Structures are given as structure tokens and as C-alpha cells.
Amino acid sequence: MGTDTRRRAGAAAVTLTMAGTLGFGLVAPGAQAAGHGPCYDGRCKITVSGPTSIKVDSHRFGFGKLRITHVSSRSVAMSATTTNGTRLSGSTSPGGTVWLNNLKIRVKSVSGHKARLVLTRAS
């Protein structure tokens, strides 16, 4: 067995081991927070089509669900209700950003009725 063959075999073994580890949940994917969803910690990229709810950490952001209420080629509208009952809302066109408490929602792009959003936390 030559050096190149051993390197390829080693790389394949590492790849298979990582795939198996991820498959069994031993290494958690970056943004997945304790089974709450990929955006729970306020850091994710997500594509939405039409009205939907995105679960986020209510202790960190003051609300537990970010609601996307409308998606069109011109704008994306969103809202949230804080834990004390205050309603927050905002809308922006593609390329714009909405801040709801300390959650930043950037509308990266819109195609038809699908919007690509990037959520980040305030630092």
C-alpha cells in the first residue's frame, strides 16, 4: 500500500467517523440548540415561504416565537409578542434589516414567495 493510498484511506475513515458521529448526535451541529431548532440561539440562515413561526430563546430575546407574517417580492413582514405582552413588528425589502429587541433579522434575498433570512444576536 503506497503513501497516497494510505492518505486516502485515512481521510475516508475520518469522514465516515464524523458522519457516523453526527448521525448519532454525539457532535451537535453548530446552530442546533438542545433540540429547539436551528434558530433557537439567534444564529442561523433560513429560507421561509409564506407565513411561519421560528422558535427562539425567550430568555435571550424577550419573545419565544418570531413570526414571519408576509413574504412578497417587495417586502418581508415579521412580528413577535414579548413575554410581557408587548407586540413588536417590522418589515423590510430584500437587503434590509429589522431589529426586534436584540435579534437582528436580515432579509438576504427574496425569490417569488421565498425569503432567505439571516438571524444574528446583538453583541
N, C-alpha and C positions, 0 to 999 in steps of 0.2 A: 504494500500500500504506500503510495507516494505522499509527499508532503501536502500537495494540493488536495488530494482525495481525503486525507485526514482532516484538513481545514474545513472542507465542505461537509463532511460527516459531523464534525463538531458543531458547526453552525446550524445544521439541520437539527441536531439533538437539542441545542439551546432553544431554537424556535419552537420545536414540539413541546419542550418542557414548559415554556412560557405560555403557549396556547393551552396546554392542559391545566396549568395553574390558574389562568384567567377563567377557564371554563368551570372550574370547581369553586371559584370565588375566593381563592386564597390570596390573590392580589387584586385589590379593588381598583376598578377603572378610576381615573383621575377625578372626574366631577361627580361620580355617584356617591351620595351621602347616606349611608346606612339604610338603603332601600327606599328612600323617599323620592327618588327621581333624579335625573341628571342635572336639574337646575336648582335643587334644594339649597345649595350653598351660595347661590347667586352668581355662579360662574359656568356659563355654558353657551353653546351655539345651538340654535334650534330652528327648525322650519315649521311654521304653522300654516294651516289652511282654514280660514274662517274662524269663527268664534271657538275659543278653547280656554281652559284654565291650566296654569302652570304652578305647581306646588313649590313654595319657597319657605324658608325658615322664618316663622313668625317672630321668634325672639330676636333675630338679627335685623329684620326689615320692618317689623311692626304690623305686618299682614302675612297671612298664610297662603293666599292664592293671588297670583297675578292673572287677571282675566283679559284675554285679547277679545275685544268686543266687535271689531270690524276690520276687515282686510280688503283693500281695493288697490288698484294700480297707482292711485294718487296718495293714499294715506293708510296708516295703521293706527287704530284707536285701542286704548287699554285702560283698565281701571283696577282698583283694589279697595277693599274696605279694611281699615285698620282694626286692631284688636279692641280699640275703644269706640268703634263705630263711625269714624270719620271716613268719608268717601274721597278717594284720590283718583284722578283721571288725567289723561293726556292723550294727544295724538300727534303724529309727525309724518312727514313724507319720507320716501326712501332716502337714506343717507343721514337722516336726522336722529336725535336722541331725546328720550324722555327720562326724567329722574322721578321716581316715586320713593319718597323717603331716601334711604341710602342705597337704592337699587337703580342702576343705570341700564336702560334698555335702548340699544341702538338698532335701528332698522337698517340692516346692511343692504338688503335689496328686496324688491317685490316683483314677482312674475305671475301675472294673472291674479289669482286669489291666494297665492302662497307667498308668505313673507319669511325672509331669513333674519332672525333676531340674534343679537349677541348681548347676553346679560353679564354684567360685571358689578362687583360691590364697590362702594365708595371706600377710599383708603383713609 
